[in-house]
Structures are given as structure tokens and as C-alpha cells.
Amino acid sequence: MAKMTIEEKVGQTIQGDISTITPADLRNYRLGSILAGGGSDPGNVYNAAPKAWLDLADAFWEESMDTSRGGKAIPVIWGIDAVHGQSNIVGATLFPHNIGLGATRNPDLIREIGRITAVETRTTGMEWTFAPTVAVPQDDRWGRTYEGYSENPGVVAMLAPAMVEGLQGKAGAKDFLDDHHVMTTVKHFLGDGGTTNGKDQGNTEVSEAVMRDVHAAGYVPSIAAGAQSVMASYNSFHGEKMHGHQGLLTGVLKERMNFGGFIVGDWNGHGQVKGCTNTDCAQTYIAGLDMPMAPDSWKGLYESTLAHVKSGAIPMARLDDAVRRILRTKFRMGLFEKPKPSQRALGGKFELLGAPAHRAVARQAVRESLVLLKNQGGLLPLSPNAKILLAGDGADNLTKQTGGWTLTWQGDGTKRADFPNADSIWDGFRQQVSAAGGKSELAKDGKYTTKPDVAVVVFGEDPYAEFQGDLPNLMFKAGKSGDLELIKKLKADGIPVVAVFLSGRPLWMNRELNAADAFVAAWLPGSEGAGVADVLLRGKDGKTQHDFHGKLSYSWPKRADQNDNNFGQRNYDPLFPFGFGLRYADKGELAALSEDPGIDPDAARTNLWFDNGVATTGSTLRLVGADGKAMDIVHPMATTTDGSLAMTAINTTIQEGARQFVFKGDGVVEVRSNTPVDLGRETNGDVFLVATVRVDALPAGAKAAIGTGCGAACKGEVQIGDALAKLPKGEWTRLGVQLKCLRVAGADTGKLDMPFYLRGSNGVQLALSKVVASTDFDYKVECPIR
């Protein structure tokens, strides 16, 4: 450190994302770290080959060690969200998400999962994972609930250090942080699972005692196990953002907990601190953050931080403390003596990705995570000699089975070929039933060719991550999923039904529990769906292969408004309590449950169809090209088949918080509702369709329009070209079109199946972050009203 320049010291404290920084940038900006965020991949290809990742790791390392310009050779360290296996890489072993691992209560298994994750991560060149999450979720509406092991701090405190040891090796042992292990990040400090109303990045308004005893439960044992980094949380504590909370980052974590590693930020989290921007935040350093995560703001943050150090606004002692902590970790990992990533012990050994031994451990984790909630008449386990129907949209769906943080940030947009080392739930049944001489059939819609002896219906939540998974209540898809009807249809045909529910949290499922004969909570099992069949099917000898093992790590709600009904709380009244889980020897009967959700689903409707860059639950985003061909959007980047309309994800104050649409011809961006939307009441009032837009390009004479519709003869459209021309380019504006205008233009606002569409012509470039029916807007589009 005595030989380092101020510029080199500041560089060590900043982390940039591979989507905005190149290896060549390290020649001038000697950053200490890079990351690959959830939507960042080599060449912007979400399913890039493992070698592309390793080649990029080599390129960054080589530049960081280049001294031809006089800089110090300090190896860059690469962090990545390997949160349920090396889940960014095609072919990797994908373990159940933490909610499922919490149900296993098996720290030895979790330790082995951590070890395998480290091995597979090292093959592609990374040395650092942003895991484990040690949140203690208290409101299941939170979109990150599945990232927590349990609502019970005791379970989190038991499993978190096991994962740390698996990933890093045992502190003090010879293999600690060696080439077969990776550095961990215990996250998110502090209180991320306790925000008011379960809102991601929200405010945690609990006492210091609750913060200590509940939300800090995973940190003390994880730090004792040798965790080298801790990630600051987005949330606030009584209104003060954690990225700027000196009392907790420095006073509690570094001083009282004696944490000797370094604190890393979350994606531009420093920019949310009062008085800060993404490119300028002296306060976060002063508070105790050592390495701000500045994915697309790294250059500006580097320049402002350098200026703050030179002016004395950031004390040199504080900068030196941050650099010392970062370098100390790199020395502990032996990085200064190591060759480039491809030449290390595991570099390029891609045969380890999805290796049979690794998959066997993941399959064991699936078996142990399954929780049996109902087994009427002892229907389970099933005979493999029977005729078995696999139905539901989750039966043969790796995307749904693996959930968020899988190849893409949200876990969407993937296809079967992206999982070469994986078995769907259907694969497991097909293989075992065939081997035993039985018959199996796959019919997503339940329309079988031969009447089965039993049906297994696999259904559940679609993939999501972070705030995009936040819910207003615990209704499953607002009760309009179609899965209940499928179960009832099969039952009406006289077929016993086993329901297998894929989800990132417990949800109100009373109607489905009533309709099915057996009900299994399978969480998000990952790549080894065959583990489900291991438990639900008998062996060829007629004996049970594997009994149920899993116990609820979260309480199961009795009503859809029981968002924060947690073990140990006053007035605790769940349907199934924390720790519940049947075994085959248990009586599996369940009395008929009330089908009153405790809320009015329609009253809970928000009239919000597009938010933070994605269609909300119950809505679908669609692009229509000039050729009239439509495509449903499942990935943050898409282009119509004729190339007339392209969409890319862009950042706002949050990662991928908006979508930019570039029109190279006539095209339409549609938001379609899965069920008709009645805005008749709103239309009769003074309510507007409000789109939060940013004008990036608008050629003279270009055309643009906003509309709604309910079929070809039921569209209402208002031209907005003149309005857009008056808006400042590059700035976000809430543009309002009165619903009455759309009704006059021809829309029947009482039965909309397309509550919003945006039409554009060649040359138009617009960004869109939100669409909502509201009375709050910045600019009103003038239009005739009768």
C-alpha cells in the first residue's frame, strides 16, 4: 500500500460490470473488481459457452497484471451471483433455491452444495460469489423470499455458516480459499427480510432488539466461519439507507461483530443514499462501505471519489482501511501468486459442470426439500407399474423448475437446450415408470389419450427475481391461473390427482388443497427434477424408495392476507405451522378448508400493467412487427422477426428498470391482460392511462400513438407524436392520456384484454418503465372528449 498511488487505491475500491467495462479499460482505471450482474454475459449472450466466460476472465486478469504503463500488478477479482449453483453457466448443476434447502434442515448437505458450487464456479474463472443470502424473510409477499433459508432465525443461523464453509473451505485449514474454493458474500446487511409490507428495497421499521436477534442471526456464525465479504442491503433502517448507515456498517458490523473482511455494495445502492448519485457518493465510504458496486457508473464514481480523497472529504485513513481490507482478502486467496484463471487448478475443466457426482447431490437436495402437506387415503407413494399422467405447465418446464437467477437475472427467456445436464420432473417419471413396466403420458393441458390411473399436476409461479417478484397479497396468480380448473377437470373424470406446487414462497392454496388428493410443496428444485419421482414413486420392488424428509421452513398461510404470520409471533395462526411436514407413516387426511381468501381479489387489483420494465403478474408483453407477426416477450432483449422493432433492457435507479424500444419500421408494443380488465368506473371518473416514458429519438414527421383494445373492432387510439415532441429528450416523464379519450376513440373500457399499447414508426426510440391507470401525471395529452 505504501507504493500505491491515490489513483490506484481509489480504483481498488470500485467494482464495474462486464456490460460496461472492458479489459482494456483496466489499463487506465485500475479497478479492484468486476462483476457479472444478473443480465450481463460475455458478448451479451445469455447462454454463452463456458469457454467464453473463462476467456473473458483471463482477459481481465491479464490487464490488471500489466505493468507496461507503470501501474502495480494487483489481480482483479471477479464476483458473480452463483446463488444456487454456478447458475449463470449453461450445463452447471442447479441446486434448489434456499427456501428448499431450508426445508432439508441438513447443514452437511448444504456444506457439500457450497463445495460443489465453488468447484463449478472456478472452472469458468470466477473467484467470488455473491452468496449466501442470510435474510430472515418476515413477509412472504417479498420477491426475494425464496433466497432466504427460513423465517426462523435459528434455521438461518444453522445453515448459513455451513454454506460459507462449503464455498470457502474451513477457516484455518490448508484448503481455505484455495483454487477449489471461492470467496463468499454474506448478504444483505441488514434487515432486508423485514421491510414494511414486504417491499423490496423498502424501509425496515423494527426495534434494535429484533434487528439483532432476528435479522442479524446469520451474520455472527457466518463471520465466525470466516466469511470474507458482506454485502450492504438496499433497504433502510428507520428511513436511513443501509449504504449510508455508519452506525450499522462500521459500528455494528466492523467494530462490534469484529468483521475483518470488506463490505461490498449492491447494484448502484450507494446512489440511493440521501445526497448521493450513482456517480458521486462520499457518504457511502465514510459510512464504512469499502467497495461500491458501480456497474454502469464506475467511471464517474472513480473520478468523484478521487476528487473527494484529494480534497479531504473522504479521509485518507478511511480509504486506506478499505484498500487494506480488499487487498488482505486477495492475499488470503493467494491471488498475487496465481497464474491467470485458465491456468489455475480447475480452470477450463468444464467436464465438472453438471458432473454426475454433483448432480447426485443436487438430486438428494430435491428429495430432502420436498414437503408433503396432504396425502388423502395414502395415495402416495405411487406404483411405477400404473398408468400415470403428468400434466400442468410445470411438468416438463426447466425454466419454471429452476426459477430466478438462472442464466438470466429473472430466470426467464430460457429454453430446454440451455439445460443439457438436467432432468425435468416429467423426465424423472418417464424414466422410472418405463423401467418398471408402467405407462406414462405427458399432457400439459391434461387432455390424455388413455385414461390414467392417477394424474400428477405440476404447476406454480413463473420465474422472478428481486422486486419483480413482490406481491400485493398471497393469492396465487390472483386465483386465475387455470391450474385449479385442470385439477377439478381430472377429478371429475374420476382420476386421483397429486398436486406438485413449484413456488418461491408459501401461497394461499386452500382451493387447490381441497381439490387434490395429495399436495406436495416442491419449491424451486433446480436442475434435478427427477428427485421428485424418487420420492413420489415406489421402487420396482413395490417398496418406498425415499420417504418425505422436508419440513416447512416458512409457515403456510390460512388466508391470503396472512403475509407476516411467522413462528413465535403473537396471534400465530397458520394453516400449516413452521416445521410441518408429513411422512408416509403419518395420517395424511386433511379436512375441507375454507375457500374464503380473506380479501377481495378485485379490490386488490392495482390497475398496474407494466412496472420496472416488465409486464406485471397477469399481463403479457408482446411485440408486433410491421409484418403483423406477434411475439410474446420472455427475455429482456428481443427483436421482431422482420427486424422492425427491437427491445433492450436498460437501467433506471434500479437494475433493468425499464425497456427501450427502437422502431426500424412500423411496430407495436402491446401489454395484454390474461383476463379482461374492467375500467368502466375509472373511465367515468377523471382517470388517465399514464405511461412513464423517455424520448430518446423522435425524427420529424414520426408517428406515435397510445391505445387500448378488446379485439379488432374495439380499439381506441390517441396520437402522441406532438406531445412527445414537446418533452425533453433523455428525461423521464409521466405521460397521461385520459381514459375517456380512448373510449371516444372506440375502446370499450369495460372489457379490455389489451389495457395498453404503444405504436411507433421508423426512427422512433422510446423507453418505457411503467404503465398504470392513475390521476397522477406530468404531461397531459390533449384530445377531444364527448
BELNOR-V463953 format. One record per helix or strand. SS is the DSSP state (h for helix, s for strand). FROM is the first residue (numbers start at 1). LEN is the number of residues. Records with the same first field share a line. If there is no record, write none. Layout:
BEGIN
SS: FROM-LEN / FROM-LEN
END
This chain:
BEGIN
h: 6-7 / 23-5 / 42-3 / 50-15 / 98-7 / 107-17 / 145-3 / 153-16 / 192-3 / 196-3 / 208-8 / 217-8 / 242-3 / 246-11 / 269-4 / 282-6 / 298-14 / 316-17 / 335-3 / 341-3 / 350-3 / 356-14 / 376-3 / 398-5 / 416-3 / 425-12 / 466-4 / 476-4 / 483-10 / 510-6 / 530-7 / 680-5 / 721-6 / 739-6
s: 14-4 / 33-4 / 77-4 / 128-2 / 133-1 / 183-1 / 185-5 / 195-1 / 203-2 / 229-4 / 236-2 / 240-2 / 262-3 / 277-1 / 280-1 / 291-3 / 371-5 / 382-1 / 387-5 / 423-1 / 439-4 / 454-7 / 475-1 / 496-7 / 508-1 / 518-6 / 528-1 / 537-2 / 544-1 / 556-1 / 576-1 / 582-1 / 608-4 / 614-2 / 619-6 / 630-3 / 638-2 / 645-6 / 658-6 / 667-7 / 677-1 / 688-10 / 704-6 / 715-5 / 732-7 / 752-1 / 754-7 / 765-10 / 779-2
END
